[in-house]
Amino acid sequence: MSSCTSFLALLSIGHAAAAGPRDPFTWEPIRQLLSGWKFTTEYAVSIGTAEHGQLFQYEGGKFSMETQIPTGSTSKWPSAMMFAGLVADGTIASLDDPVHKYLKYWTSNPLDMRSEITLRHLLTFTSGFGSGDPGDDGNGRAARKWRMIKYGSAEPRVGNTTTACNEETGEISECARSIYEEVPLIGRPGHVWSYNSNHLQVAAGLAVAASGLSIEQVIHKYLFDPLNMTQSRYSGKCPEFAAGLRTTGADYARFLRGVVSYKFPSAQIVLESEKDATPFNSDKYGLYGNYAFGHFLLCFDSVDGFTDACADARSHFDPGAFGFMPIIDRKYGYWFEVVAAEFPPTGSYPLSGIPEYLAVALKPHVEAIFSQHPPESQAHLHHTPSFGTEMSIADVNYCLDCKLNPDNCS
């Protein structure tokens, strides 16, 4: 990068500090970093606040904020908040109501741990239902190997996946019942955590029973209609609520703004949804952090577990396998999303983790703008040859450019 360009970048940072996040010129350093990102060409980035809505948008290649894509696990957060909405309007009396209060076949026998399961447990993935493997990581290599040996398939099991929970031919109430009858608990509800689809499928069955609505009516009444998410849908007759949402960056931004403003589905529910539901995991290594309602309390790749610093950061994160990465930052009061789908025609690096890195690495730059600390927003804006223990976005961009264009290496 030329000294002239560097000087202009410095000027833009200085202007950013003076003008604040509402001035479009504030975001030029972020746009500069994204323009140099060579790993993912088809993606979008959106940043905004409750008060002002979207403040920054970047669209790469032919991708736009209106491109509808599958979200994978990024479905979990809006799905959980949708079902919590039945508590917000009083259809379900409490997050801590036992499931057996609404599903008549569900045991109330205190000797059966399933009697203890509540809606809160389902939304925080602490119900005890596993994913057809012993342990809490349904996507791990050990779990996939175990399922392959036992079931002949490495894929996580969602109740009776061949019939009741089949996305195209199943029925959500029967799916919930099949999970109840067929999926064993891995531990006591509220004391174990398992990242799988069964919890939200049961929550969907609970929502249908409590409301008297069809699952399609529940989806529209408690998610799509209040947020005007007109370009979103769940796939199939019996949607998989942990992974089946198709949406756009623009629609998902409406969800994020609703949550960051404490308006969707209600202020009290949002407060409850952001509490740490897995403190028993705090001393364990986790790639993303502890868990709340359908999302992680961000503590990225922490060998020390969920630290006090991570708790103080108050960041919320729901990563999707295909590259959709939404974040809400309570400390500085903004939402932020990297919108991508890493398969043709919008991407060519399936499950690479590259958009995930982009989201985590870009976040400090965004924080610096909202906190109006120009030294921090200037830090790592350009590649430096003195590599430390961390690599910035500029460093990664430089390394790839050096590989592709050796003459550009310094």
N, C-alpha and C positions, 0 to 999 in steps of 0.2 A: 504494500500500500504506500502511495506517495506521501511525502510530508505535507503536501497541500491538502490531500484528502483527510489526513490525520488532523490537521489544523481545523478543517471544516467540521469534523466530528467533535472536536473539543468545543467549538463554538456552539454546536447544536446542543451539547450537554449543558453548557452554561445557560443557554436560552431555556432549556428544559427546566432547570432548577428555578429560574426566575418566573417562568410562565405557569408551571404546574401541569398536571395531567390533562386538563381540558384543552390545552393548546395543541393542535395537530402536530406542530413542529417538535413538540416534546418527544414524540415517538419515532423520530427519524433514526436514532441509533438502533432501536429495535428493528426497524425496517431494514436497516443496513445489514444487521446480523442475519436476518432471515433471507435476504436476497443472496447472501453468500453461502447459504446452506445447500449443499450439493447432494446430500444423501436421499432426500425425499423431495421430489419436484411437484407432486400433486397433493397439496394440502392447504389448509387455511388456519389462521390464528385470529382469535377475537378476544378482546379485553374490555371490561367495563365495570361500572359500579351500579349500586341500587339507585342512586340519585340521578345519575346522568345517562344511564344506559351504556351503549357501546361507545368506547373512547378510541379504540384502535382496531383496525382490521387489516389483515394481510391475506391475499389469495395468490397461491402459486400455481403456475402452469394453467391448465384448463379447469382446475378445481375452483369451486366457489362455495360460499356459505350457504348456497341453495342446493348443493349437490347432496342428494339423498344416499346415505350409505348405511350398512349394518354397523352396529356399535360394539358387538360382543359384550364383554362384562360391563361396559359403560352403561348398559341397560339397568344395572342393579340399583343405582342411586335413584333415578326417577321412579322406578317400580316400587321401591321401598317407601318413598314419600307419597306415592299414589295410594298405597294401602293404608298408610298412616292417616291419610285424609279422612278415612271413615271414622277415626277418633275425633278429628277436628270438627266434624259436623254432628257428632253425637250418635252416629249409626252404631258404632262400637263404643261402649261406655269408657273404656280405658285401655291404654297400651298394655296394661298388666292384667287384663282379663284373660282367664284361661281359655284355651281353644275349645275345650269341651262345653263351654257355655253356649257356643254357637253351632258346633258340629255335633249332632246328637249321637253319632256312632262313636265319638271319641271317649275314651275311658276317663272316669273321674276317680278311679280307684287310687288312693294315695300310695299303694304298694307298687304301682306302675308309674315309672318316671314320666311317661308321656302325659300323665294328668297334670304335670307342672308346667307344661309348655304354654307360653303366652304369645300374644302378637309381638311384643317387644323382642322376645327370643327369636322369633321368625325373621324379623326385620334386621336383626344384628347377627344372624347366622350362628346364634348360640343355642338353638333349640336342641341340639344333640344329634339331629339327623345327619348321617354321614353321606358319602357319595359312592357307596358300594366298595369301600376299602377301609382298612384300619388306619386311622390317623386323620389329621385335619387338613392336609393339602391334597385335594382331589386332582390337581393338575401336575403333581410331582412325578418324577420317574418311578419311584418306588410304588406309588399308588397305581400308576398305569400298568406296571409289570404285574402287580398283584391281581388287578382286574383281568388282565389278559389270561393269566393262569386259571383263575376261578371261573370267569364268564366267557372267555374266548374273544373278548373285545376290550381294548384299552380305554374306551370312552367312558367318562363318568356316567353312572346310572341315575336316572331321574324316575323314581318310582318304577312302575311297569312301563318301560319306555316303548315296548312293542305294541301296546294297546292303549291303555288309559291315558298315558302322557304323550302319546305320539302327536307331534305338532300339527299334522294335517288331519288326522282322523280321531284324535282323542277328545276328551271332554274334561274341563278343568275340575269339576267337582269329583269326578271319578279318579282323576289324576291325584288330587289331594288325598283321597281315601286310599289309593294304592300305595302312596308313600307311607301313610300311617300304618298300613298292614304289612308292608314288605320291607321297608328300610329300617334296619336296626339303629338304635341310638349308640353313639360312641362314648357317651358319658352323661352326667347329670345336666339338665337344661340350666343355662346361665353360668355354667362353669367350664364349658368346652366350646371351642369354635371350629367350624368346618366350612371351608369356602366351596360351596356347591350350590346347585340349582334347587334342591328340594325345599328349602325354607320358603322361598318366594312362591313356589307352586302351591304349598299349603296355605300361605297367606292369601293367595288368589281364591282358593276354595272357601276360605273363611270369609272373604269379602263378598263373594256371591251369596253365601248362606245368610250373612248378617243383613245385607242390603235388599235381597230379593231381586236383584238385577242380574242380567246376563253379564258374562265377563266383558263383552264388547261395550256394554253400557257402563260398566264400572270404569273401564279405561277412558272413555270419553268424559264421564262426569267428574272423575277425580284426577285427571291428568291433562288430556288434550284440550278439552273445552275451556277450562279456567285459564290456561296459559296460551290459548290460541295457537296450539301446535298443529297447524293444518297440514304440514308436510311430513307427519310422523305416523308410523303404524307399527304394530307388533305382528310378526309373521305367524300365519296359520290359525286354525280353528282353536287350538289349545296352545297358546303362546308359551314359550319358555321365557319367563320374566327376568331371569338372570342374564339372558344373552340375546333375546330376540327382537330388540327394538331397532327399527330402521328410522333414521331421522336426518336432519340437516344441522349444520352448525348454527344457523339462524334460529331454528326451533329449540335446540338444546340451550342456546344462550337465553331464551325466554325462561326455561326452567331454572338456569343458574341465577338469573336476575330475581326470579321469584323467591328463591331460597335465600340469597344474600340479603334481600330486603326484609326478610322475616315475614313475608306475606303469603308464601305458599308452603304447605297448605294453611298454616297459621303460625303465629309467633311462638306459641307454646310448643307446638309440635317440632318446629325447627330447633328450638333450644334442646328438646329431648333428643332429637335426631343426631345432634353433634356431640353427645356425651360419649365418653370412652366406655364401650360395652365389654371390652376384653382386657381389663387390667391384669388378669392372670397371665397374660402373654407378655407383659411389659419387660421381663428380664430375658426374653428370647430374641434371637436374631430374627428380623423380619425385613423383607425387601421393601415393604411399603409402610408399615407401622401398625398400630392397633386399629380396631374396627368399630364403626358406629352403624347408622342405618344405611346399609347398602353402599358404604364407602369407607375408605381408610382415613385415619388421622395421620397425615403424611409425616413419615419419619424415614426417609429414603435410605435403604441399604445400610442400616445402622447395626454395627456389630455389638453395640452396647444395649440393644433393645430400644424400647420406647422411652427416651430420655426426657428429663425436665425441659431441656431446650426445645425438643419437638413439641411437647405439650404447650409451651409458651408461644410457639410459632402459630398455633391455631390454624393450620392449613388442612384442607379436606380435599381428597383425591380419589377418583374412581377410574383407574386405567382400564382400557379396553384392548383386547388382544390384537385387533386390526390397526390400532394406532390412534384411536380417539382418546384424548387425555384432558378431562376437565378438572379444574382446581377452583376452590373458593378459599380465599385468604381473609380470615377474620381480623388479623392484626392490622392490616392496611385497608380492609374493606372493599376488596375487588373480586371479580371472577375472571377466569382466564381459561381458554380452551385451545388445544391443538386438535384440529379436526382432520383426520386422515383415515384412509382405508387401504391397507397395504396388499392389494391384489389387483390384477388388471380390471378395468382400465385406469384405475386411480393410483396404482402403486405396483412395484415389482419386487418388494422385499418382504414376503409374507412373514409375519410374526418376528420381525427383526429386532424390535425394541428401540429402533431409531427415533420414532416420534416421542417415545417415553423419555429418552435422553434429552431430546430437544426441549420438552416441557420442563423437566427438572432443571436443566442448565439455564434456560431462559428466565426462570422465575426470579433469581436474584436481581437481574437487570430490571424486571418489572417492579420489584419491591423498591429498588433504588429510586425509580421515578415517583412512585407514590409517597415515599418518605422524603423526597426532595433532597437526597444526598448525592450530589454530583460525583464525588470521588468514587462512590460505590458503583454508580451507573457507568462510569468511565472504565472501571477496573475490568480487565480482560476483554475490552471492546476490540482490541487488536491482538494478533498473535505475538507471543514473546518466546524467544528461543530458550529461556531459562525455565524449563518445565518443572513444576512442583509436583505435589501429590494429586492435584486436581487439574483437569483439562477444561478450558472454557469452550464455548461455542466457536469462538474465533480460532482457537487452537485446532479444533477438529476440522473446521473448514480448511485451514491451512494445510493440515496433513493430507487431506484428500486431494487438494489442488496440487500439492507437491508430487503426489503419486501420479496424477493424471497429466500434469504439466511440469516436468522436472525443471525446466528453465525458470519457473517462477519461484523456486526454492531460494531462500536467502542463505 
